Amino acid sequence: MKYLNITLRHLRTFVIVARYGSFNKAAEELSRTQPAITLAIKQLEEFVGIKLLDRTTRRVIPTTEGEKFMPVAERLVRDFDTAILDLKATAEKRVGNVSIAIVPSVATQLLPPIVKHFSERFPGVNLMLNDDTARGVQQKVERNEVDFGIGSIWQQSKSLKFTPLFADNLELVFHRDHNLATSNKPVNWRMLKNETFLDSGITKNMRSRQLLSASKFDFPNITTLLAMLRSNLGVSVLPSLAIPKSDPDLRSRLLQPPKKRDICLITRHNWTLSPAAEAMIETIVEETPTHLQRLGLTPRAPDKQNTFEV
């Protein structure tokens, strides 16, 4: 159909000519020649089959049909310009939304200064953080519920890419009155055979944990697990980031042989992230080493023999 040949250039030319009442002023505004402006209006009128502008000796004025069409043409041009400006703002990271699924220990210990730095660089970008278990983080990324995740590997997935960020130690945690609190030496798993073990999402998949008998206690939520440890119910294993070092009721010791948790950036394969999400990932990768040094952590992927994957 003929009207499909009408372009944004025709509509914009009509709006500017009608607004200024002059072909010459429209040519200046649009940085085009006066004949080009005249031709665009002629083509538009031929396309729609009706006269939209009347030419007098002094100025150009819209016809009755042109007056009716004017607000429609203005809205179309304005909507197009707004859409392009929005795209440019998104591409330049001036606006946008980023959603991240992240394990709680990293969210509370490592991410706050990184988020602060990012928000100062990109004040127009909104951030939404979802703290969850390693399993929940991975599932949220797989289901496309978030842009990306930060956590340990719950299980391998062909649809996901795991990029190591750092490693932290896994430590045995217990009450200050526990007999293990009398020494600071690493604890061998054989020493825990007679202990009441409090399981969590972290411990249940550990190979070394299988050496011990099954536990009747299972606390997937770290907050609940810490409360049970404070009550001296038993012992458990937590990553160093998740252990409240200033807690007067808790103590921790390294394990023998040593175990580490590998924290990864989790993204989907063959998936294009928004510019804002890409900028957040770049900020995390750039800023993490500085804050790892403050926390005494390893800013690289750990050796596979000493790695525990959740």
Phi, psi and omega in degrees: 000149188298323187292344178292345179277355177286130182249171176299328179299320179295316182294316181296319179298315179300314182299314183292318179298314181295325182291317182269342182066028184203133175289322182295314179295324177295322179297319178295316181298320185265002181055047178227170180279157179298320177298325179293323178294314180300317181295320181297317179294319179299316180296318179299314181294325178290323179296314184274344177075028180208150181279129183252337182228138173257133179259123173250179180291336184256323184204174178251129181232148179292145171285178178302316179293324178294321177299319180291325183280337186305307181296329178292313180296320178298318181295318179298316179294317181295317180297320179295313181299319179295317180298318179293318179296322178296318178296318180294320179296322177294315180298326181269009178060026177277338175220166177147174179226138179229128177243134185228133169261134189209144177290144188303320184298321179287322180299321185270328186265322188255322193283328185310309180293331178290318177297319179300315179297317181296316182295330177288325179283323184231072186295341181272357182265130179268137180246138174231119182253130177246107178274137185203174175290169178302320178296313181296320179300311182297319180294323179296322178291316180299322182276002180063032178275341179223165179289317178199174182228162174228117181180182176275167183278117177281312172203153181295147181214130180292339182273353185241153175245129181249113179251111183301135176255314180193174177231143172232156184288150167263130185233149173282132182241139183203172180286153181297336180272358180291149182296339177291343183287353181281352182224155177253004182286153177303149183258125175278144182302330181297336180285352187256007185301326183259009181272151171280113186262130178260112183278157176212182177298335180282312189284329188297333181260003180284132180298317180296329179298332182292345178290340183262162179289161181296150180252147176272001181247130180219116183232088182298331181275124184297323180300316178293319180300315179298322179296320179291323176294323178293335178275001179065034179288327182179201180239161178206180179238132179223153172292151185302326180296332185271353183270120178287096187299333182271002181291121183291343184266349187243149174228160179216154177219147177293159180262155177230118000291155184294146178231143178233156174252128180267116178266128186238155166274123186249119179229166178271142175293144174055042180230128181272119178278157177291157177304323180294317179294320177299319180294323178294318178297316178300319179295317179298314181296320181288321187272336185304312182306320180299316183280336175295321179299320178296326182268356180071036182251170184267116183275043177201169179292133181284167177294139185301327182292335182251017184257133173250124181251127181265000000 
